[in-house]
Amino acid sequence: MAKIFCSLIFLCCLVLSTGARVNHRILSSSTLGLDDATPTGSNFTFVCDPARYSSLGLEASNFAFCDTSLSYEVRAMDLVNQMTLTEKVHQLGNKAYGVPRLGLAAYEWWSEALHGVSNVGPGTFFDDLIPGSTSFPTVITTAAAFNESLWKVIGQAVSTEARAMYNLGRAGLTYWSPNINVVRDPRWGRAIETPGEDPYVVGRYAVNYVRGLQDVEGSENYTDPNSRPLKVSSCCKHYAAYDVDNWKGVERYTFDARVSEQDMVETFLRPFEMCLKDGDVSSIMCSYNRVNGIPTCADPKLLNQTIRGDWDLHGYIVSDCDSLQVMVDDHKWLGDTKEDAVAQTLKAGLDLDCGDYYTDNVEAAVRQGKVREADIDKSLNFLYVVLMRLGFFDGIPQYNSFGKNDVCSKENIELATEAAREGTVLLKNENNSLPFSIDKVKTLAVVGPHSNATSAMIGNYAGIPCQIITPIDGLSKFAKVDYQMGCSDVACKNESFIFPAMEAAKKADATIIFAGIDLSVEAESLDRDDLLLPGYQTQLINQVASVANGPVVLVLMSAGGVDISFAKRNENIRSILWVGYPGEEGGNAIADVIFGKYNPGGRLPLTWHEADYVDMLPMTSMPLRPIDSLGYPGRTYKFFNGSTVYPFGYGLSYTQFTYNLTSSTRSLDIKLEKYQYCHDLGYKNDSSKPSCPSIRVDNSEYDDRIEFEVEVQNVGTKDGSEVIIVYAKPPEGIDATYIKQVIGFQRVFVPAGGSEKVKFEFSASKSLQVVDFDAYSVLPSGGHTIMIGDGIISFPVHINFC
């Protein structure tokens, strides 16, 4: 099992995870502009290679767009100006056909790299030369590490493999990843792809992963961002307010997300703004759904005004696949014809269509006078500047040496293992039952539907992994394993397999139960109906635990939370681990944690709700704040104050840590400028409202630094990593604001008996702001509270305006 390259059946399962509609055409590599691929590499170098032009009977020096002394904008303009209208529209789909008479090569824009180079999308393929790529843990798992440097290093590893595959003619340069939608509802099927429910954490993941994918060493801070070279191009998606896929017949293709401006600014747009402003991402993808009646890909406020205007995108905007067809056929937006639809989206700011709607209909829209050819020119300029920054036209010499040995390297496989270790969350560990000792635990009963997991650990938007280490593979390195499946799959519809699992548990030194869900329960186009384990899984767990000879460990694979209150309370179940979907090295990582080679330090990036939470409100209700008139509770830890199975940020360790606050800022005086005014802010009781409740901070800069230092001591007997999560609580009495929100976090390694000092520094106007009902970002005056973890340490910060 240790060195498996997946079969065509595995590929067929993975292709269902594509962002396109199920009826989207599946194209072979021979039709995708990948004709230069050979059994040993690629005949293609770069567009403006003089030798290539010579082989085409052309002279590169005759084309200004190949003149490297000119700016990318000038070169792109020259290229576009030489095209006919027909030639232009044939470059507007994910399959850009090229222009042979100009020597312009075809290009396939659609590739994916959510947690490794994927073969979802026609821009990438695997074969005998490159049979697979490193499959890192799914994003929700890696997010649980709360380790920004890890997120960036994974991005760097993925982009190295992507660039190597591009050199060999097996991949493109534009990757439509990451998915940075906030998990608003625990039923959402695509939680597996995202960094969780907190907008700030999601944004920081985006910034780091994008920087890892895109940044060329030494060029991170170019004066002109539009000339900054790119290792590969990243795309933050799905913009915006997209988090309903298919719930009780409500599909993303027809769903109209009714969202307040307050929630848009505070939650739904914030990760995208961070991805663009701090990550300098080179693409944004708009989503299938409507927002307040308007399809996102046709909304000029969301695209031209916000992405291009307010946030200053240095790149292009692309549609989710077949979104324009969805506008016409499913949303039936304004009763538009195909020509109406493409005209509206072009004018709104959509540059590239994943699909063929632009290719097939834009020319007719121009001929009918519905859109200007200049709008096409503008979009093509954005697209070709990105391709020039990627070296598609000129090459990037420092990457020429990347090849087969850079894909599935030992270093990347070890990085995948480390990511799975860091993302593991210890939820329960009674009497320090874990880690197991190899001297005491010689035999293991390993039972449950995920005991021999392979593709389940890989998740969706995956390629073919370099290898798959199952849990049984990993555990067999430490003890003799007696495997009994208990359930044939996660649906667990047959209880007849439970008895053999119980018999195995009676005889073993210890029992490990692998349970959970998979893509048959939570996935793209598949939202969950409940938060329970399927079928007879609960019965399996309880019955096995009741007869087990030794300690019982429950290992859960899932993305979204599962109500396992029964296991939390069950004294026969000593320990519980959540491992998400841990990628190709999941088996090794799980075994390392269970047998103490690694001390778990992950934290939950999602609230694990009790099962009845989903009975309290429909998934389609978009507000984050409670709706008292309807009895709807709040969403995410920021607005929900009820009981949970496990809260956001929860996670244990094999050791114990203590905190000591060594220094802190306790008050801050901010001097208002001449034309700066106090801003009103709603309070529950007007008598407690300050005379100057707040100031607007939307586009203002202040000298408002607050900082503190905390000493983390490991007072236990095992080395370990501690995740320090810093929250801010607003002044008491402000109406309808968050309970608390993450403003920073760090993961720090502390040896047993040792200590580490960790410094945090924040901008008060950014970290302590609230978004009021009118969607203004404001800094309230008065007493804010900084909390570390769940109040392990807290201290006040008083904001005064003078």
Residue pairs with C-beta under 8 A, 6 or more apart in sequence:
1 454
1 468
1 469
1 470
1 472
1 473
2 467
2 469
2 473
3 467
4 454
4 465
4 467
4 468
5 131
5 132
5 464
5 467
6 132
6 455
6 464
6 465
6 468
10 455
10 464
11 119
11 464
13 455
13 519
14 118
14 119
14 120
14 455
14 458
14 460
14 462
14 463
15 26
15 120
16 22
17 120
17 460
17 461
17 462
17 519
17 523
17 524
18 24
18 120
18 121
18 321
19 120
19 176
19 237
19 238
19 320
19 321
19 354
19 524
20 321
20 322
20 354
20 355
21 253
21 321
21 322
21 325
21 326
22 525
24 321
24 322
24 355
26 122
27 95
27 122
29 37
29 122
29 125
31 95
32 95
32 106
32 108
32 122
32 123
33 95
33 96
33 97
33 98
33 105
33 106
33 107
33 108
34 108
34 123
34 125
34 169
34 170
35 106
36 42
36 43
36 44
36 169
37 168
37 169
37 170
38 169
39 128
39 129
40 129
41 129
41 167
41 168
41 169
41 403
42 167
42 168
42 169
43 169
44 52
44 105
44 169
45 51
45 52
45 395
46 52
46 391
46 392
46 393
46 394
46 395
47 66
47 103
47 104
47 105
47 392
47 393
47 394
48 60
48 63
48 65
48 66
48 68
48 393
48 394
49 60
49 395
50 60
50 61
52 60
52 103
53 59
53 60
53 66
53 103
54 60
56 100
56 103
58 103
60 66
60 103
61 67
63 78
63 79
63 82
63 102
63 103
64 70
64 74
64 75
64 78
65 75
65 76
65 78
65 79
65 82
65 384
65 393
66 75
66 393
67 75
68 394
70 78
71 227
72 226
72 227
72 384
72 385
72 388
72 389
73 226
73 381
73 385
75 384
75 388
75 393
76 380
76 381
76 384
76 385
76 388
77 377
77 381
79 102
79 104
79 380
79 384
80 88
80 377
80 380
80 381
80 384
81 377
82 102
83 91
83 99
83 102
83 380
85 363
85 366
85 373
85 376
86 363
87 99
88 373
88 376
88 377
88 380
89 358
89 359
89 362
89 363
89 376
90 96
90 97
90 359
91 97
91 98
91 99
91 380
91 383
92 351
92 352
92 353
92 358
92 359
92 362
92 376
92 379
92 380
93 352
93 353
93 354
93 355
93 356
93 357
93 358
93 359
94 108
94 109
94 110
94 122
94 123
94 318
94 321
94 352
94 353
94 354
94 355
95 106
95 108
95 109
95 122
95 356
95 359
96 106
96 107
96 108
96 109
96 383
97 106
98 104
98 105
98 106
98 107
107 172
107 387
107 392
108 122
108 123
108 172
109 123
109 172
109 174
109 318
109 352
109 354
110 121
110 122
110 123
110 172
110 174
110 176
110 321
110 354
111 117
111 118
111 121
111 123
111 124
111 162
111 171
111 172
111 173
111 174
111 175
111 176
112 118
112 120
112 121
112 124
112 175
112 176
112 177
112 461
113 158
113 159
113 162
113 175
113 177
113 213
113 232
113 234
114 138
114 139
114 177
114 178
114 179
114 193
114 460
114 461
114 462
115 135
115 136
115 137
115 138
115 139
115 142
115 154
115 158
115 459
115 461
115 462
115 583
116 133
116 134
116 135
116 136
116 158
116 161
116 462
116 463
116 465
116 583
117 124
117 133
117 134
117 158
117 161
117 162
117 165
117 171
117 407
117 463
118 124
118 133
118 461
118 462
118 463
119 125
119 126
119 463
119 464
120 460
120 461
120 462
120 463
121 176
123 171
123 172
123 174
124 165
124 170
124 171
124 172
124 463
125 170
125 171
126 132
126 133
126 170
126 463
126 464
127 170
129 168
129 170
129 404
130 165
130 168
130 170
130 404
130 407
131 464
132 407
132 408
132 463
132 464
132 465
132 466
132 467
133 161
133 165
133 407
133 408
133 463
133 464
133 465
133 466
134 157
134 158
134 161
134 407
134 408
134 409
134 412
134 413
134 415
134 416
134 465
134 466
134 584
135 416
135 458
135 462
135 463
135 464
135 465
135 466
135 583
135 584
136 142
136 154
136 157
136 158
136 415
136 416
136 419
136 583
136 584
137 416
137 419
137 420
137 423
137 580
137 581
137 582
137 583
137 586
138 192
138 193
138 458
138 459
138 460
138 559
138 580
138 581
138 582
138 583
139 178
139 179
139 192
139 193
139 194
139 195
139 205
140 191
140 192
140 193
140 194
140 195
140 196
140 559
140 580
140 581
140 605
140 606
141 419
141 420
141 423
141 579
141 580
141 581
141 582
141 583
142 150
142 151
142 154
142 195
142 419
142 422
142 423
143 194
143 195
143 196
143 201
143 205
143 423
143 605
144 422
144 423
144 424
144 425
144 578
144 580
144 602
144 603
144 604
144 605
144 651
145 151
145 419
145 422
145 423
145 601
145 602
145 747
146 201
146 602
146 603
146 605
146 723
146 725
146 745
146 747
147 422
147 747
148 204
148 205
148 208
149 208
150 418
150 419
150 422
150 747
151 204
151 205
151 208
151 209
151 212
152 208
152 209
152 211
152 212
153 212
153 415
154 209
154 212
154 415
154 419
155 208
155 209
155 210
155 211
155 212
155 213
155 234
156 212
156 213
157 212
157 411
157 412
157 415
158 212
158 213
159 212
159 213
159 214
159 231
159 232
160 231
160 402
160 406
160 412
161 406
161 407
161 408
161 412
162 171
162 173
162 175
162 213
162 232
163 173
163 231
163 232
163 399
163 402
163 406
164 402
164 403
164 404
164 406
164 407
165 171
165 407
166 172
166 173
166 232
167 399
167 400
167 402
167 403
168 403
168 404
173 230
173 232
173 233
173 387
173 390
173 391
173 392
174 232
174 233
174 235
174 283
174 386
174 390
175 213
175 232
175 233
175 234
175 235
176 235
176 237
176 283
176 285
176 318
176 354
177 209
177 213
177 234
177 235
177 237
177 461
178 193
178 195
178 205
178 206
178 209
178 210
178 234
178 236
178 237
179 190
179 193
179 194
179 237
179 238
180 194
180 195
180 202
180 203
180 205
180 206
180 236
180 237
180 271
180 272
180 275
181 190
181 194
181 202
181 237
181 238
181 242
181 243
181 271
182 194
182 196
182 197
182 198
182 199
182 202
182 243
182 267
182 268
182 271
182 636
183 191
183 194
183 196
183 197
183 243
183 560
183 606
183 636
184 197
184 243
184 267
184 622
184 624
184 635
184 636
185 243
185 244
185 619
185 635
186 528
186 531
186 560
186 561
186 606
186 607
186 608
186 609
186 613
186 614
187 247
187 527
187 528
187 529
187 530
187 531
187 560
187 614
187 619
188 243
188 244
188 245
188 522
188 527
188 528
188 560
188 619
189 245
189 246
189 522
189 523
189 524
189 525
189 526
189 527
189 528
190 243
190 245
190 522
190 523
190 524
191 522
191 559
191 560
191 606
192 459
192 460
192 519
192 522
192 523
192 559
192 560
192 581
193 459
193 460
193 461
193 524
194 202
195 201
195 202
195 205
195 206
195 605
196 202
196 605
196 606
196 648
197 605
197 606
197 607
197 636
197 637
197 648
198 605
198 636
198 637
198 638
198 648
198 741
198 742
199 266
199 267
199 270
199 271
200 270
200 274
200 741
200 742
200 743
201 605
201 742
201 745
202 271
203 270
203 271
203 273
203 274
203 275
203 278
204 274
204 745
206 236
206 271
206 272
206 274
206 275
206 279
206 281
207 274
207 275
207 278
207 279
208 279
209 234
210 234
210 236
210 275
210 279
210 280
210 281
211 220
211 279
211 280
213 231
213 232
213 233
213 234
214 230
214 231
214 232
214 233
214 234
214 279
214 280
214 281
214 282
215 231
216 228
216 229
216 230
216 231
216 396
216 398
219 228
219 229
220 228
222 228
225 280
225 314
226 314
226 385
226 389
227 389
228 280
228 314
228 389
229 389
229 390
229 391
229 396
230 282
230 386
230 389
230 390
231 396
231 399
232 390
233 282
233 283
233 315
233 386
233 389
233 390
234 279
234 281
234 282
234 283
235 281
235 282
235 283
235 284
235 285
235 318
236 271
236 272
236 275
236 276
236 279
236 281
236 283
236 284
236 285
237 284
237 285
237 287
237 320
238 285
238 286
238 287
238 288
238 320
239 272
239 284
239 285
239 286
239 287
239 296
239 302
239 307
240 264
240 268
240 269
240 272
240 286
240 287
240 291
240 296
240 302
241 257
241 259
241 264
241 268
241 287
241 289
241 291
241 296
241 622
242 252
242 257
242 287
242 288
242 289
242 296
244 250
244 252
244 255
244 257
244 289
244 527
244 619
244 620
245 251
245 252
245 524
245 525
245 526
245 527
246 252
246 525
246 526
246 527
247 527
247 619
247 620
248 529
248 619
250 619
250 620
251 330
251 525
252 287
252 288
252 289
252 525
253 288
253 326
253 330
253 331
254 330
254 331
255 288
255 289
255 290
255 620
256 289
256 290
256 291
256 292
256 293
257 289
257 290
257 291
257 292
257 622
258 292
258 622
259 268
259 291
259 292
259 622
260 623
260 773
260 775
261 774
261 775
262 771
262 772
262 773
262 774
262 775
263 622
263 623
263 624
263 625
264 291
264 775
265 771
265 775
265 777
266 624
266 771
267 624
269 306
272 284
272 307
272 311
273 311
275 281
275 284
276 284
276 307
276 311
276 312
276 313
277 311
277 312
280 314
281 313
281 315
282 314
282 315
282 316
282 386
282 389
283 315
283 316
283 317
283 318
283 386
284 307
284 313
284 315
284 317
284 318
285 317
285 318
285 319
285 320
285 354
286 296
286 297
286 299
286 302
286 303
286 317
286 318
286 319
286 320
286 323
286 350
287 296
287 297
287 320
287 323
288 295
288 296
288 320
288 323
288 326
289 295
289 296
290 296
290 331
290 333
291 299
291 302
294 333
295 323
295 326
295 327
295 331
295 333
296 302
297 303
297 319
297 320
297 323
297 324
297 327
297 345
297 348
297 350
298 327
298 333
298 341
298 344
298 345
298 348
298 350
299 348
300 347
300 348
300 349
302 348
303 317
303 348
303 349
303 350
304 348
304 349
307 313
307 317
307 349
308 317
308 349
315 382
315 386
316 351
316 352
316 379
316 382
316 383
316 386
317 349
317 350
317 351
317 352
318 350
318 351
318 352
318 353
318 354
319 345
319 350
319 352
319 353
319 354
319 355
320 354
321 354
321 355
322 354
322 355
322 357
323 353
323 354
323 355
324 338
324 341
324 342
324 345
324 353
324 355
324 357
324 358
325 355
325 357
327 333
327 336
327 341
327 345
328 336
328 337
328 338
328 341
333 341
333 344
334 340
336 344
338 357
338 360
338 361
338 364
339 361
339 364
339 365
339 368
339 370
340 365
340 370
341 357
341 361
342 353
342 357
342 358
342 361
342 362
342 365
342 371
343 365
343 370
343 371
345 353
346 358
346 362
346 365
346 371
346 375
346 376
346 379
347 371
347 375
350 379
351 378
351 379
351 380
351 382
351 383
352 358
352 379
352 383
353 359
362 371
362 376
365 371
366 372
366 373
366 376
387 393
388 394
390 396
391 399
407 466
408 466
408 467
412 466
413 466
413 467
413 584
413 585
416 583
416 584
416 585
417 585
417 588
417 589
417 592
419 583
420 579
420 582
420 583
420 585
420 586
420 588
420 589
420 590
421 589
421 592
421 593
421 598
421 600
422 601
422 602
422 721
422 747
423 579
423 580
423 582
423 602
424 577
424 578
424 579
424 580
424 582
424 589
424 590
424 593
424 598
424 600
424 602
425 577
425 578
425 579
425 600
425 602
425 603
425 604
425 650
425 651
426 434
426 575
426 576
426 577
426 593
426 600
426 602
426 651
426 652
426 653
426 654
427 568
427 576
427 577
427 578
427 646
427 650
427 651
427 652
428 567
428 568
428 573
428 574
428 575
428 576
428 652
429 574
429 575
429 652
429 654
430 571
430 574
430 575
431 574
432 654
433 551
433 553
433 574
433 575
434 553
434 574
434 575
434 577
434 593
434 594
434 596
434 654
435 593
435 594
435 595
435 596
435 599
435 654
436 478
436 479
436 510
436 551
436 594
436 595
436 596
437 595
437 596
438 478
438 479
438 595
440 509
441 478
441 479
441 509
441 510
441 550
441 595
442 479
442 480
442 509
443 479
443 480
443 481
443 482
443 507
443 508
443 509
443 510
444 475
444 479
444 480
444 481
444 482
444 508
444 509
444 510
444 511
444 512
445 482
445 484
445 501
445 504
445 505
445 507
445 508
445 510
445 511
445 512
445 544
445 548
446 471
446 472
446 475
446 481
446 482
446 483
446 484
446 511
446 512
446 514
447 483
447 484
447 485
447 486
447 501
447 504
447 505
447 511
447 512
447 513
447 514
447 540
447 544
448 485
448 486
448 487
448 501
448 513
448 514
448 515
448 537
448 540
448 541
448 555
449 485
449 486
449 487
449 488
449 489
449 490
449 492
449 514
449 515
449 516
449 537
450 456
450 471
450 490
450 514
450 515
450 516
450 518
450 555
450 557
451 470
451 471
451 472
451 483
451 485
451 486
451 512
451 514
452 470
452 471
452 472
452 483
452 485
453 470
453 471
453 514
453 557
453 586
454 468
454 470
455 468
456 490
456 518
456 519
456 557
456 581
457 468
457 470
457 557
457 581
457 582
457 583
457 584
457 586
457 587
458 465
458 468
458 581
458 583
458 584
459 519
459 559
459 581
459 583
460 519
460 523
460 524
465 583
465 584
466 584
467 584
468 584
468 587
469 584
469 585
469 586
469 587
469 588
470 586
470 587
471 512
471 514
471 555
471 586
471 587
471 590
471 591
472 481
472 483
472 587
473 587
473 588
474 586
474 587
474 588
474 589
474 590
474 591
474 592
475 481
475 512
475 587
475 590
475 591
475 594
477 588
477 591
478 591
478 594
478 595
479 509
479 510
482 504
482 507
482 508
483 504
484 497
484 500
484 501
484 503
484 504
485 497
485 501
486 492
486 497
486 498
486 500
486 501
486 513
486 540
486 544
487 494
487 497
487 498
487 535
487 536
487 537
487 540
488 494
488 497
489 520
490 515
490 516
490 517
490 518
490 520
490 521
490 534
490 535
490 537
491 520
491 534
491 535
492 533
492 534
492 535
492 536
492 537
492 540
493 535
493 536
494 536
495 536
495 539
495 540
498 536
498 539
498 540
498 543
498 544
501 540
501 543
501 544
502 543
502 544
502 547
504 511
505 511
505 544
505 545
505 547
505 548
505 549
505 552
506 547
506 548
506 549
507 549
508 548
508 549
508 550
509 549
509 550
510 548
510 550
510 551
510 552
510 553
511 544
511 545
511 548
511 549
511 550
511 551
511 552
511 553
512 552
512 553
512 555
512 594
513 540
513 541
513 544
513 545
513 552
513 553
513 554
513 555
514 555
514 557
515 533
515 537
515 540
515 541
515 554
515 555
515 556
515 557
516 533
516 556
516 557
516 558
516 562
517 533
517 534
517 557
517 558
517 560
517 562
518 557
518 581
519 526
520 526
521 528
521 534
522 528
522 558
522 559
522 560
527 619
528 560
529 614
530 611
530 614
531 560
531 561
531 562
531 563
531 609
531 610
531 611
531 613
531 614
532 538
532 562
532 563
532 611
533 541
533 562
533 564
538 566
541 554
541 566
541 567
541 570
541 573
542 566
542 570
544 552
545 552
545 570
545 572
545 573
546 572
548 572
551 574
551 575
552 572
552 573
552 574
552 575
553 573
553 574
553 575
553 576
553 577
553 594
554 564
554 567
554 573
554 575
554 576
554 577
555 576
555 577
555 579
555 590
556 562
556 564
556 576
556 577
556 578
556 579
557 579
557 580
557 581
557 582
558 578
558 580
558 581
559 580
559 581
560 606
561 604
561 606
561 607
561 608
561 609
561 645
561 646
562 608
562 645
563 608
563 609
563 610
563 611
563 645
564 576
564 645
565 610
565 645
567 573
567 576
568 576
568 645
577 590
577 593
577 594
577 600
578 602
578 604
579 586
579 589
579 590
582 589
582 590
589 598
591 597
592 598
593 599
593 600
596 654
596 718
599 653
599 654
599 655
599 718
599 719
599 720
599 721
600 651
600 652
600 653
600 654
601 651
601 653
601 720
601 721
601 722
601 723
601 747
602 651
602 723
603 649
603 650
603 651
603 723
603 725
604 646
604 647
604 648
604 649
604 650
604 651
605 648
606 648
607 636
607 637
607 640
607 644
607 646
607 647
607 648
608 644
608 645
608 646
608 647
608 650
609 640
609 644
609 645
610 643
610 644
610 645
613 633
613 642
616 631
616 632
616 633
617 627
617 630
617 632
617 633
621 627
621 630
621 632
623 632
623 635
624 634
624 635
624 636
624 638
624 639
625 634
625 639
625 736
626 632
626 633
626 634
626 639
626 640
633 640
633 642
634 640
634 641
636 648
637 647
637 648
637 649
637 739
637 740
638 738
638 739
638 740
638 741
639 738
639 739
641 739
647 790
649 723
649 725
649 742
649 789
649 790
651 723
653 716
653 720
653 721
653 722
654 716
654 718
654 720
655 714
655 715
655 716
655 717
655 718
655 719
655 720
655 752
656 714
656 715
656 716
657 712
657 713
657 714
657 715
657 716
657 720
657 722
657 750
658 712
658 713
658 715
659 710
659 711
659 712
659 713
659 788
659 789
659 792
659 793
660 710
660 711
660 713
661 708
661 709
661 710
661 711
661 793
661 795
662 709
662 710
662 711
662 757
663 707
663 708
663 709
664 707
664 708
664 709
664 786
664 795
665 705
665 706
665 707
665 708
665 797
666 795
666 796
666 797
666 798
667 797
667 798
667 799
667 800
668 704
668 706
668 764
668 797
668 798
668 799
668 800
669 800
669 801
669 802
670 695
670 702
670 704
670 764
670 779
670 799
670 800
670 801
670 802
671 802
672 678
672 695
672 801
672 802
676 695
676 700
677 695
678 691
678 692
678 693
678 694
678 695
678 801
679 693
679 694
679 695
679 696
679 772
679 776
679 778
680 693
680 694
681 689
681 693
681 694
681 734
681 770
681 772
681 778
681 780
682 734
682 735
682 736
682 772
682 773
683 689
683 693
683 733
683 734
683 735
684 733
684 734
684 735
685 733
688 732
688 733
689 733
690 781
690 782
692 781
692 801
693 780
693 781
694 770
694 772
694 778
694 779
694 780
694 781
695 778
695 779
695 781
695 801
696 776
696 777
696 778
697 765
697 766
697 769
697 777
697 778
697 779
698 776
698 777
700 765
702 763
702 764
702 765
704 763
704 764
704 765
704 779
705 761
705 762
705 763
705 764
706 761
706 762
706 763
706 764
706 767
706 768
706 786
706 797
707 759
707 760
707 761
707 762
708 759
708 760
708 786
708 795
709 757
709 758
709 759
709 760
710 724
710 757
710 758
710 760
710 788
710 793
711 755
711 756
711 757
711 758
712 722
712 724
712 748
712 750
712 755
712 756
712 757
712 758
713 750
713 754
713 755
714 720
714 722
714 750
714 751
714 752
714 753
714 754
714 755
715 753
716 752
717 752
718 752
719 749
719 750
719 751
719 752
720 749
720 750
720 752
721 747
721 748
721 749
721 750
722 747
722 748
722 750
723 745
723 746
723 747
724 745
724 746
724 747
724 748
724 758
724 788
724 789
725 742
725 744
725 745
725 788
725 789
726 742
726 743
726 744
726 745
726 760
726 786
726 787
726 788
727 740
727 741
727 742
727 743
727 786
727 787
727 788
728 740
728 741
728 743
728 767
728 768
728 784
728 785
728 786
728 787
729 739
729 740
729 784
729 785
729 786
729 787
730 737
730 738
730 768
730 770
730 780
730 784
731 780
731 781
731 782
731 783
731 784
732 782
732 783
734 770
734 780
736 773
737 770
738 770
740 787
743 762
743 767
743 768
743 786
744 760
744 762
744 767
746 758
746 760
748 756
748 758
749 756
750 756
762 768
764 779
764 797
764 799
765 779
768 779
768 780
768 784
768 797
768 799
769 777
769 778
769 779
770 777
770 778
770 780
771 777
771 778
772 778
779 799
780 799
781 799
781 800
781 801
782 798
782 799
783 796
783 797
783 798
784 796
784 797
784 798
784 799
785 794
785 795
785 796
785 797
786 794
786 795
786 796
786 797
787 793
787 794
788 794
